[in-house]
Amino acid sequence: MSAKRAGTSALRVAIVGAGGRMGRFAADLLSRTDGFALVASVQRGDELARALRDSHAEVALDVTRAGLGYEHALVMLENGVRPLVGTSGVTREENRALDERAREIRLGGLVVPNFSLGMWLLQRAAIEAARHFERAEIVELHHERKRDAPSGTASDTAERMRDARSPSNATPIPVHSVRLPGLYAHQEVLFGAPGELYTLRHDMHGPEAFGPGILRGLAYAARATGVGRGIALAFESTSDVHAARP
């Protein structure tokens, strides 16, 4: 674990998973952005609770391995730190449990399946289309090093589309996963009806696309009440916030 001295007015941030690709990107991002101070870089083998306490972090960004986000977020909350979870695999049930615990202790945070502005806008369009098209499928494509399939982003998109549908529409929304060299992170949502096909597509070619969302997510988590879900909450908020229940 390493730390950097924070300015008095800077938001004190810990990165959990600092040795990974996303962790390294986030550390560089914070180092060149006013208003943020990286006070702890937590890596595999470090004791999370101790690192958070010693650093006096206010918000912790979790970018570790899929499936660890819920456990890490609980540790953060129990140590008075607000979680921003960018790790895949936090279910809606787990998100609700985090939200309940955060409200009990008057903290907040955010679970974010995808930090990209473009993906948020794709999801907004997909939610609207899901109200009108009975049938849809999702194709998500990633580099061969991504282990989880389907991706957390694709699963989140499908959940939001199902929520937007008429209760009478129980047609499944299949998700197809592709893992190949040469890809980075891509998603298509296809809506079909007699005589037409409506396609939404988002392509990411590097982690830079996550930058604005990470910064907005950290600022949101620092003042939220409850643990919400989705980067839309951060992009749409303009003042002190009370997170909608996930």
C-alpha positions in Angstrom: 0.0 0.0 0.0 1.2 3.5 -0.8 -0.3 6.9 0.0 0.0 10.5 -1.0 -0.6 13.5 1.3 -3.9 15.1 0.7 -4.7 18.8 0.6 -7.2 20.1 3.2 -10.0 20.6 0.7 -9.4 17.6 -1.5 -11.6 14.5 -1.5 -9.6 11.7 0.1 -9.8 8.6 -2.1 -8.6 5.1 -1.6 -8.2 2.8 -4.7 -8.9 -0.9 -3.9 -7.3 -3.0 -6.7 -4.7 -0.4 -7.4 -2.3 -2.9 -9.1 -4.7 -3.7 -11.9 -5.3 -1.9 -15.2 -8.3 0.0 -14.0 -6.6 0.8 -10.7 -3.5 2.2 -12.4 -5.7 4.3 -14.7 -7.7 5.7 -11.8 -4.5 6.5 -9.8 -3.1 8.5 -12.8 -6.5 10.2 -13.3 -6.7 11.4 -9.7 -3.0 12.5 -9.7 -3.8 15.0 -12.5 -7.3 16.2 -11.3 -7.8 19.0 -8.9 -10.0 18.3 -5.9 -9.0 14.7 -5.4 -6.2 13.2 -3.4 -5.2 9.5 -3.6 -4.5 8.6 0.1 -4.3 4.8 -0.2 -3.4 2.3 -3.0 -4.7 -1.0 -1.8 -3.4 -4.1 -3.5 -3.7 -7.9 -3.2 -2.4 -9.0 0.2 -3.1 -5.7 2.0 -5.5 -5.7 4.9 -8.4 -3.6 3.5 -9.9 -2.4 6.8 -6.6 -1.3 8.2 -5.6 0.5 5.0 -8.9 2.4 5.1 -8.5 3.4 8.7 -4.9 4.4 8.4 -5.5 6.5 5.3 -8.6 8.3 6.7 -10.1 7.9 3.2 -13.6 9.4 2.6 -14.4 7.4 -0.5 -13.0 4.1 -1.8 -13.1 3.1 -5.4 -13.2 -0.7 -5.8 -11.9 -2.0 -9.1 -10.9 -5.5 -8.1 -12.0 -9.0 -9.3 -15.6 -9.7 -10.3 -17.5 -11.0 -7.3 -15.6 -9.1 -4.6 -17.4 -5.8 -4.8 -20.1 -6.5 -2.3 -17.7 -7.9 0.4 -15.3 -5.0 0.0 -18.2 -2.4 0.1 -19.4 -3.8 3.4 -15.9 -3.5 4.8 -15.7 0.1 3.6 -19.0 1.0 5.2 -18.1 -0.6 8.5 -15.0 1.5 8.6 -16.8 4.8 7.8 -15.8 4.9 4.1 -18.2 5.5 1.3 -17.9 2.9 -1.5 -17.8 3.4 -5.2 -17.9 -0.1 -6.6 -16.8 -0.5 -10.2 -16.3 -4.2 -9.9 -18.7 -6.6 -11.7 -21.0 -9.0 -10.0 -22.8 -7.0 -7.3 -26.4 -8.2 -7.6 -29.5 -6.1 -7.0 -30.1 -8.0 -3.8 -26.6 -7.2 -2.6 -27.0 -3.6 -3.7 -30.2 -3.3 -1.6 -28.3 -4.8 1.4 -25.6 -2.2 1.0 -28.1 0.5 0.7 -29.9 -0.5 3.9 -26.7 -0.7 5.9 -25.5 2.7 4.6 -28.7 4.3 5.6 -28.5 2.8 9.1 -25.1 4.4 9.6 -25.9 7.6 7.6 -23.5 7.0 4.8 -23.8 6.6 1.1 -22.1 5.3 -2.0 -22.7 3.9 -5.5 -22.5 0.7 -7.4 -21.6 1.3 -11.1 -21.6 -1.6 -13.6 -20.1 0.8 -16.2 -18.6 4.3 -15.8 -18.9 5.3 -19.5 -21.0 8.3 -20.5 -21.7 6.6 -23.9 -22.9 3.4 -22.2 -25.2 5.4 -20.0 -26.7 7.0 -23.0 -27.1 3.7 -24.8 -28.9 2.3 -21.8 -31.3 5.3 -21.8 -32.1 4.6 -25.4 -32.5 0.9 -24.8 -34.9 1.4 -21.9 -37.1 3.6 -24.1 -37.0 1.1 -27.0 -37.8 -1.8 -24.6 -41.2 -0.2 -23.9 -42.1 -0.5 -27.6 -40.4 -3.6 -29.0 -41.5 -7.0 -27.7 -38.2 -8.8 -28.6 -34.6 -7.9 -28.0 -31.2 -9.5 -27.6 -27.9 -8.2 -26.4 -24.4 -9.0 -27.7 -21.4 -8.0 -25.5 -17.9 -8.4 -26.9 -14.7 -8.1 -24.8 -11.0 -8.9 -24.9 -10.0 -12.4 -24.1 -8.7 -11.5 -20.6 -12.2 -10.7 -19.3 -13.2 -13.6 -17.2 -16.9 -12.9 -16.3 -19.5 -13.6 -18.9 -22.0 -12.1 -19.4 -20.5 -8.8 -18.5 -21.9 -6.8 -15.6 -22.8 -4.0 -18.0 -24.8 -6.4 -20.3 -26.6 -7.9 -17.3 -27.4 -4.5 -16.0 -28.7 -3.4 -19.4 -31.0 -6.4 -19.6 -32.3 -5.8 -16.1 -33.2 -2.2 -16.9 -34.9 -3.2 -20.1 -37.0 -5.8 -18.3 -38.0 -3.2 -15.7 -39.2 -0.9 -18.4 -41.4 -3.4 -20.2 -45.0 -4.0 -19.8 -45.7 -6.6 -17.2 -47.4 -8.7 -19.8 -44.2 -9.0 -21.8 -42.2 -12.0 -20.4 -40.1 -12.6 -23.5 -36.5 -13.3 -22.4 -33.7 -10.9 -23.3 -30.8 -13.3 -24.3 -27.3 -12.0 -23.7 -24.5 -13.4 -26.0 -20.9 -13.1 -24.9 -17.8 -12.9 -27.2 -14.2 -13.0 -25.9 -11.5 -12.5 -28.6 -8.2 -10.8 -29.1 -8.5 -7.4 -30.8 -11.6 -6.4 -28.9 -11.7 -4.1 -25.9 -15.3 -3.4 -24.7 -18.4 -3.3 -27.0 -22.1 -3.8 -26.7 -25.0 -4.1 -29.1 -28.7 -4.1 -28.3 -30.9 -5.4 -31.1 -34.6 -4.9 -31.2 -36.6 -6.8 -33.8 -40.1 -6.4 -35.2 -41.8 -7.4 -38.5 -40.1 -5.6 -41.3 -37.5 -3.7 -39.2 -34.4 -4.0 -36.9 -33.4 -1.3 -34.5 -29.7 -1.5 -33.3 -27.9 0.3 -30.6 -24.1 0.0 -30.3 -21.4 1.3 -28.1 -17.7 0.8 -28.6 -14.9 1.5 -26.1 -11.3 1.4 -27.2 -9.5 2.3 -23.9 -10.1 3.2 -20.2 -10.1 6.9 -20.9 -13.8 6.6 -21.5 -14.3 5.8 -17.8 -12.6 9.0 -16.6 -15.5 11.4 -16.4 -17.7 8.7 -14.8 -15.1 7.8 -12.2 -14.8 11.5 -11.1 -18.5 12.1 -11.1 -19.1 8.8 -9.2 -16.5 9.8 -6.5 -18.1 13.2 -6.0 -21.6 11.6 -5.9 -20.6 9.0 -3.4 -19.0 11.6 -1.2 -22.4 13.2 -0.5 -25.0 10.5 -1.1 -27.4 9.0 1.4 -27.8 5.3 0.7 -26.0 3.2 -2.0 -27.6 3.7 -5.4 -27.0 1.8 -8.6 -25.8 3.1 -12.0 -23.7 6.1 -13.2 -26.8 7.9 -14.3 -27.3 9.0 -10.7 -23.9 10.8 -10.8 -24.3 12.3 -14.2 -27.8 13.6 -13.5 -27.2 14.9 -9.9 -26.4 18.6 -9.5 -26.5 19.1 -5.7 -26.6 17.1 -2.4 -28.3 13.8 -3.1 -30.4 11.1 -1.6 -29.8 7.9 -3.6 -32.9 6.3 -5.0 -33.2 2.8 -3.6 -31.7 0.2 -6.0 
